[in-house]
Amino acid sequence: MQHVNLILDTGNTFHKLAVMDINNTLLEEMVVSDLAEGVVDELIAKYAPSKAIISSTRGDAAQSAMLLTGRVPFVLCLSTETPLPISVCYARETLGTDRIAAAVGAVALYGADRRMLVIDAGTAITFDVVDCGRFIGGNISPGADMRMEALHEKTARLPLCSPRVLEAEPATLGRSTVEAIEKGVMEGIFYEVKGYIDTFCKKNDDMLIIFIGGDAEYFVNRIKNAIFASRNVMYSGLNRILEYNAANEE
């Protein structure tokens, strides 16, 4: 049986489970709202992973580890103290595990000799720079849903709206309040993202732009010269961190 690892990535909304081999090939993925013991057992029974890594932006990695302890020989809970295969020029104790994983994954997939701007569009939008295997730093901004909710909750009459895919053509004006909110939020994020890309590419014309996250699909028609990557970037980063730490244990 081939050597495989189990990846458990818990975000603000969903639990994402992936089975990967040591070459970062994704063998299976599951996305669930509730992490049930039966879901984990099903993957373990099918693949018999030798190692597992748990990453959680909720801070409950230890609780999730209880589902794996005793069932997987080597279990790693990613924390701010976990050794990494890249260097970090940032207050490590404040750096989210999702941003760590994305940075490591970008290096693993696209090379340690590249300058990269990694944009992760989800509940929050993060803009992180990785330069030749070093996490330089980044910024955090509210995501699309958060902006929609803020307009609804902080006003008396504005409706709660949902993100929408941007058209390929330039921005048009909304003809109703719902359209005005949807276009206003999504176009605002587009120009924010475009501003970051233009700024960093002006300084580094060889900058690689990597766009990931659940909301990245909304911008695929309008953001040019970017790699729209799947969750495989995050999984590859977690897999690389797991292999790096397991090797140090031997």
N, C-alpha and C positions, 0 to 999 in steps of 0.2 A: 504494500500500500504506500502511496506517495506521502511525503512529508507535508502536512498542511497546518495552518494556524487559524485560530478563531479570533475574529475581531469583533468587539462589542463597543459601539460608539453611541453614547446617549447624549442627545441634544436637548434643546429646550422643549421640543414637542414630541419627537419620536425616538425609539430605540432602533438602531441599525446594526444588524448582525451580518458579518461577511466571513466567508471561508476563502483563504488565499494560500497559494503555495509560496515557496521561498523566492520565486521569481516574480512575485507580485501579480500573478495571474488570478483574477477573480473567478472562483469556482461556483459560488452561490451567494446570494444576498437576500436578506429578509428585512423588511421595515415594519415594525409593530408599534402600536401605541402603548401597549402594556407588555412588560417583560415577564412572561409566564415561564415557569419551570419547564413545562412541556415543550416550549419552543426551543429552549437551549438543549434539552435532552435529545430532541429530534436531530439537531445538527451534530451533536457529539456522537450519537449512535451511527449516523450516516458516514461521518468522515474521520472519527477518532483523532481529533487534533492533538498534537503533542505539546502545543503552547497556545496561550491565549493572552490577549491584552484588553484592558478595559479603560475606556476614556469617557469621562462624563463632565459636561459643563454644569451639571446640577450639583456636583460635589458629593454624589452618592456612589462612587466607584466601589468602595469597600462593601457596601450592601449588595451590589451586583456580583462582586467576587464570590460571595457565599454560594451562588448558583454554580460556580465553576470549580471551587476548591474541592479536591478529592476526586474530581471527574476528569480534570486535565492536569497532566504532570507539572507544567510550569505556567503559573498565572502571574501576570504583571499588571498592577494598577498604575496607570500613568498619573504622575503628580508633578508639581513644580520642582521636585528634587530628583526626578528620574534622570539618569545619565542620557545624553542625546548624542547622535552622530553628527550634529552640526553645532556650531557655537552660537551663543545668544547674547547680543548686545542690548539688553533690555532688562528691566526689573523682573527677573524670572518668577518671583513669588506672586506677581500680578498677572502673569501671562497665561491665558486660557489654554487648556489642552487642545481645543479645536484648532487654534492658531498654530500651536506647536506642530500638530500632526500635518496640517496643510503645508507648512514650510518644509518639513522633512520630506513629505510626499513630493513636493515640487522638485526638490533636489534629487530625490531618488529616480524620478521619471524623466527629468529634463536636464540633469547634469549639475555637478558641483562647480562648474566653471562659468555659469550663467548669472546674469543679473535679472531678477524677476520681480514683478509686481503681482502679488497674489491677492485677488479680490474675491472675497467670500460673501455672497449675498444670501442672507437668511434672516433670522429674527433680527439680528444686527448685521450691518455691513462692515467688514473689516478690510483695510487696505494695508497690506504688509509687504515690506521689501526684503528680499533675500539676495545677498550679494556674495557670489562665490562661496556658498556653503555657510554663510553667516546670516543669522536673523538680525537685521539692522534695527527694525522698529516698525511701527505702523499706527494707524488711526482707526477709531471706531465711530460708526454713525448709525442712527436708527434705520431699521429695515422698512420695507414697504408696508407690511401689516401694522407695524408699530406706528408709523406715520398716519395711516388711515384711522387707527384706533384713537390716536391723540386728537385728531380733528373732531372725531365724533364725541369723545368723552369730555373734552375741554370746552365744548361749545354747547349751546342750548338746542340747536335745531339741525346741525349738519348731520346727514345720514352716515351710517357705517358702510363703507365701500370696500371693494376687493381689488387686489392688483390685477393688472391686465397686460397682455403682450403689446409691446410698442410696435407700431407700424414702421415700415421701412422708410417712409417719407418723413420729412421734418415735422415738427410739432404743429398741431392744429388746435384751435380754441374749442373748449367745451361749449356745448349748446344747452346744457342743463347742469344743475348743481352736482349730480352724480358724475357726469362726464368731466366737469371742472375739477373735482377732487381726484378722480382716477387719473386724468391726464396730468394734473398738477403734481401729484405725488410721483408718478412714474417718470414724467419728463424731468422733474427735479432731480431724481436719482440718476437719470441718464446724464444730465449735465454735470452732476457731481463726479460721477465715474469718469466721464470724458475729460474733466478738468484734471483729475489725478493722472490719467494716462498721458494727456498732452504734456503736463508738467514734467513727469519722470522721463518720458521719451525724448523730450527736448534736451534734458541733461545727459541722457544715455540712449543714443539712437539704436543700440543693440538690446534694449530692455525687452524681455519676454513678458507678455501680459497673459496671465492665467486667470480665468474667470470660473469660479466654482460656486456651489451652493444651490439650494432649492429654488431660489428666485432668479438664477442666472438666465434661465430660459426666456424670461420676459424681455431680455435685452439683446438677444442673439441677432435680431434684424437690424440693430442700430449700432452696435459696438463693432468696429472693424479692427482687423489685425490683432485679434485676441484668440487665445485657445480656450474654447468653451469645454471644460473638462467635466467629467462625471465625478461621482463620489469616490471613484477609484484613486484620486489624488489623496484624499483623506485616509482611505484604507491602506494605500501604499505607504504613507507616512507612518501609520500605526504599526504596520507590518515590519517596516524597517527598524523602528524603535524597539519592537519586540525582539527581533533577531539580534540587534546590537547588544541588548541587555542580556539575552540568553547566552550569547557568546562570551560575555564578560563573567558569567557565572561558572563557566566550565573551567 
